[in-house]
Amino acid sequence: MSTIGSFEGFQAVSLKQEGDDQPSETDHLSMEEEDPGKDPMPRQISRQSSVIKSTLYPNPYHQPYISRKYFATRPGAIETAMEDLKGHVAETSGETIQGFWLLTKIDHWNNEQERILLVTDKTLLICKYDFIMLSCVQLQRIPLSAVYRICLGNFTFPGMSLDKRQGEGLRIYWGSPEEQSLLSRWNPWSTEVPYATFTEHPMKYTSEKFLEICKLSGFMSKLVPAIQNAHKNSTGSGSRKKLMVLTEPILIETYTGLMSFIGNRNKLGYSLARGSIGF
């Protein structure tokens, strides 16, 4: 059973130059307290090297106790997920895998969802992976030849929206939003949304490994050439269309946002250690 140690308070450290034999101000006080009966030596006022107090702060990009709450960062978890998905691709399609990424998907109701993304030579796979049970729960396959637009930019919301987010994201279109039905647009669990929106995973700065697989720029560098090659090799009726890569704001049409407010604040879309529940 693992135990988590606790930090005691940070201590101030006094730095003194080597060869400096002059006692510090605190040394003078301790000498006066030890020998109250002796006549104090005449004090000479001089410029002494100042006592430098430094406080040790933790590295903001390395917080082990916070990162361990995410099961994706546990030793061997992401490697197991990659091997599972490699085996699945080899058995079902035999396509060549271009790379793996761990990103956060933002659905059309502004809910955050932890996802593994795979880019092959023909398909974009979006995997909902349970890092607690180490199993794939849901796998969405998107033909790269169907993707016609990619938008990169900051998130925007309607003026009356109560739950907004900062930062930038990436949106991939393989269908027209205008053709989306009203029912699927207002259904938070709809799987018929013709686009997907992603942003970087919160554990991006945990380690060098996660810094590599959680970057949107790295994902884009592999995704765009793969889509362009898929369009060239496509023989369907839409093979003549070209990929558009745009830099523009990404609109998320949520207004009250109560559901996403509760879910995102409590990280319900992630495989997360939530502590013991009981009495």
DOVEX-258645 format. One line per field, with one value per residue (C-alpha): residue number from 1; x, y, z negated. Coordinates in nm, 2 decimals. Last residue first. Layout:
N
num: c(NUM|...);
x: c(X|...);
y: c(Y|...);
z: c(Z|...);
end
This chain:
279
num: c(279|278|277|276|275|274|273|272|271|270|269|268|267|266|265|264|263|262|261|260|259|258|257|256|255|254|253|252|251|250|249|248|247|246|245|244|243|242|241|240|239|238|237|236|235|234|233|232|231|230|229|228|227|226|225|224|223|222|221|220|219|218|217|216|215|214|213|212|211|210|209|208|207|206|205|204|203|202|201|200|199|198|197|196|195|194|193|192|191|190|189|188|187|186|185|184|183|182|181|180|179|178|177|176|175|174|173|172|171|170|169|168|167|166|165|164|163|162|161|160|159|158|157|156|155|154|153|152|151|150|149|148|147|146|145|144|143|142|141|140|139|138|137|136|135|134|133|132|131|130|129|128|127|126|125|124|123|122|121|120|119|118|117|116|115|114|113|112|111|110|109|108|107|106|105|104|103|102|101|100|99|98|97|96|95|94|93|92|91|90|89|88|87|86|85|84|83|82|81|80|79|78|77|76|75|74|73|72|71|70|69|68|67|66|65|64|63|62|61|60|59|58|57|56|55|54|53|52|51|50|49|48|47|46|45|44|43|42|41|40|39|38|37|36|35|34|33|32|31|30|29|28|27|26|25|24|23|22|21|20|19|18|17|16|15|14|13|12|11|10|9|8|7|6|5|4|3|2|1);
x: c(-1.72|-1.69|-1.55|-1.18|-1.01|-1.11|-0.83|-0.89|-0.97|-1.08|-1.42|-1.54|-1.27|-1.46|-1.46|-1.52|-1.83|-2.00|-1.95|-2.02|-2.37|-2.45|-2.34|-2.63|-2.55|-2.34|-2.26|-1.89|-1.73|-1.37|-1.20|-1.01|-0.69|-0.78|-0.65|-0.85|-0.81|-0.87|-1.16|-1.11|-1.15|-1.51|-1.66|-1.44|-1.10|-0.89|-0.51|-0.46|-0.72|-0.55|-0.21|-0.35|-0.52|-0.19|0.01|-0.24|-0.25|0.12|0.22|-0.12|-0.07|0.27|0.13|-0.15|0.10|-0.01|0.22|0.55|0.50|0.37|0.71|0.91|0.73|0.43|0.40|0.12|-0.09|-0.38|-0.43|-0.41|-0.73|-0.96|-1.28|-1.45|-1.68|-1.99|-2.19|-2.38|-2.27|-2.52|-2.48|-2.53|-2.85|-2.92|-2.73|-2.83|-3.20|-3.16|-3.01|-2.66|-2.66|-2.55|-2.25|-2.12|-1.93|-1.57|-1.46|-1.17|-1.15|-0.83|-0.80|-0.69|-0.71|-0.98|-1.31|-1.66|-1.96|-2.23|-2.29|-2.49|-2.23|-2.21|-1.88|-1.53|-1.24|-0.91|-0.78|-0.71|-0.96|-0.93|-1.15|-1.22|-1.20|-1.37|-1.05|-0.91|-1.18|-1.31|-1.32|-1.46|-1.36|-1.53|-1.44|-1.09|-0.94|-0.69|-0.94|-0.83|-0.70|-1.04|-0.98|-1.22|-1.05|-1.06|-0.92|-0.83|-0.80|-0.62|-0.24|-0.30|-0.35|-0.43|-0.59|-0.63|-0.91|-0.99|-1.33|-1.40|-1.77|-1.83|-2.18|-2.05|-1.78|-1.44|-1.18|-0.87|-0.56|-0.33|-0.15|-0.04|0.15|0.16|0.01|0.03|-0.30|-0.35|-0.73|-0.89|-0.61|-0.32|-0.54|-0.65|-0.30|-0.17|-0.46|-0.38|-0.01|-0.08|-0.30|-0.05|0.22|-0.01|-0.06|0.29|0.37|0.07|0.03|-0.29|-0.43|-0.45|-0.43|-0.06|-0.01|-0.13|0.10|0.39|0.38|0.64|0.57|0.54|0.88|0.84|0.96|1.26|1.28|1.59|1.72|2.03|2.21|2.37|2.74|2.85|2.90|3.06|2.97|3.23|3.09|3.29|3.32|3.04|3.12|3.07|2.78|2.52|2.75|2.52|2.25|2.49|2.67|2.33|2.24|2.58|2.54|2.19|2.35|2.61|2.95|3.25|3.46|3.37|3.60|3.33|3.04|2.73|2.40|2.11|1.84|1.47|1.28|0.98|0.71|0.69|0.60|0.38|0.45|0.21|0.18|0.15|0.00);
y: c(0.65|0.60|0.75|0.74|0.98|1.09|0.93|1.06|0.90|1.23|1.37|1.43|1.68|1.83|2.19|2.05|1.85|2.11|2.40|2.17|2.09|2.44|2.59|2.85|2.95|2.71|2.75|2.69|2.91|2.85|3.18|3.17|3.04|2.83|2.51|2.42|2.07|2.03|1.88|1.67|1.33|1.41|1.15|0.88|0.77|0.89|0.87|1.25|1.32|1.07|1.23|1.57|1.43|1.26|1.59|1.78|1.53|1.48|1.85|1.92|1.66|1.81|2.16|2.05|1.93|1.64|1.37|1.55|1.73|1.40|1.23|1.52|1.51|1.65|1.96|1.84|1.71|1.94|1.79|2.03|2.13|1.95|2.01|1.74|1.79|1.64|1.60|1.27|1.12|1.31|1.29|1.67|1.67|2.02|2.00|1.64|1.73|2.04|1.83|1.90|2.00|2.35|2.20|2.05|1.73|1.61|1.92|1.92|2.19|2.28|2.48|2.80|2.93|3.06|2.90|3.04|2.93|3.19|3.25|3.57|3.70|3.37|3.19|3.21|2.98|3.09|2.96|2.67|2.55|2.24|2.19|1.91|1.59|1.31|1.17|1.13|0.87|0.92|0.62|0.66|0.42|0.37|0.20|0.10|-0.08|-0.02|-0.06|0.28|0.43|0.39|0.49|0.70|0.67|0.91|0.74|0.94|0.72|0.66|0.68|0.64|0.91|0.80|1.02|0.93|1.11|1.28|1.46|1.82|1.93|2.25|2.14|2.09|1.85|1.95|1.68|1.69|1.54|1.24|1.18|0.88|0.87|0.79|0.44|0.24|0.06|-0.31|-0.26|-0.46|-0.68|-0.43|-0.14|-0.33|-0.44|-0.08|0.04|-0.21|-0.13|0.25|0.20|-0.01|0.26|0.53|0.33|0.21|0.42|0.63|0.95|0.84|0.77|1.14|1.19|1.12|1.46|1.65|1.48|1.49|1.86|1.92|2.22|2.47|2.36|2.38|2.69|2.71|3.04|3.24|3.46|3.66|3.81|4.14|4.16|4.40|4.77|4.90|5.04|4.92|4.80|4.86|4.52|4.44|4.45|4.10|4.01|3.92|3.66|3.41|3.66|3.91|3.63|3.52|3.87|3.93|3.59|3.70|4.02|3.81|3.73|3.86|3.57|3.59|3.34|3.18|3.41|3.36|3.23|3.20|2.96|3.01|2.69|2.56|2.41|2.04|1.84|1.54|1.18|0.98|0.62|0.33|0.00);
z: c(-0.68|-0.30|0.01|0.06|0.30|0.65|0.85|1.20|1.54|1.69|1.81|1.46|1.39|1.10|1.23|1.58|1.49|1.27|1.52|1.82|1.69|1.58|1.91|1.92|2.28|2.48|2.85|2.87|3.14|3.24|3.34|3.68|3.82|4.12|4.27|4.58|4.72|5.10|5.28|5.59|5.42|5.33|5.57|5.44|5.56|5.27|5.29|5.32|5.05|4.82|4.88|4.78|4.47|4.36|4.43|4.20|3.92|3.85|3.80|3.64|3.36|3.28|3.27|3.04|2.79|2.55|2.69|2.67|2.34|2.20|2.27|2.15|1.82|1.63|1.85|2.07|1.78|1.85|2.20|2.48|2.67|2.90|3.10|3.31|3.61|3.77|3.44|3.48|3.15|2.94|2.56|2.50|2.72|2.83|3.16|3.21|3.20|3.41|3.69|3.82|4.19|4.11|3.92|4.25|4.22|4.17|3.97|3.73|3.46|3.28|2.96|2.79|2.44|2.21|2.12|2.08|1.87|1.84|2.21|2.29|2.53|2.72|2.68|2.82|2.80|2.95|3.28|3.51|3.77|3.98|4.29|4.55|4.35|4.55|4.70|4.35|4.27|3.92|3.68|3.33|3.06|2.73|2.40|2.47|2.17|1.89|1.61|1.45|1.77|1.94|2.30|2.51|2.85|3.14|3.45|3.76|4.06|4.39|4.33|3.96|3.70|3.35|3.08|2.72|2.54|2.21|2.22|2.13|2.16|2.36|2.48|2.83|2.70|2.59|2.64|2.43|2.58|2.55|2.88|3.08|3.41|3.78|3.76|4.08|4.16|4.09|4.08|3.80|3.65|3.68|3.57|3.26|3.17|3.20|2.99|2.70|2.73|2.70|2.40|2.23|2.29|2.15|1.83|1.78|1.48|1.38|1.58|1.75|1.41|1.33|0.96|0.98|1.16|0.86|0.61|0.86|0.93|1.20|1.42|1.14|1.00|0.62|0.44|0.22|0.03|0.04|-0.24|-0.17|-0.47|-0.35|-0.33|-0.60|-0.56|-0.88|-1.22|-1.46|-1.79|-2.11|-2.27|-2.52|-2.88|-3.01|-3.24|-2.97|-2.81|-2.63|-2.53|-2.39|-2.19|-2.05|-1.94|-1.77|-1.59|-1.46|-1.32|-1.14|-1.27|-1.06|-0.94|-0.57|-0.41|-0.20|-0.14|-0.36|-0.24|-0.48|-0.39|-0.48|-0.55|-0.35|-0.57|-0.62|-0.32|-0.36|-0.25|-0.04|-0.13|0.11|0.00);
end
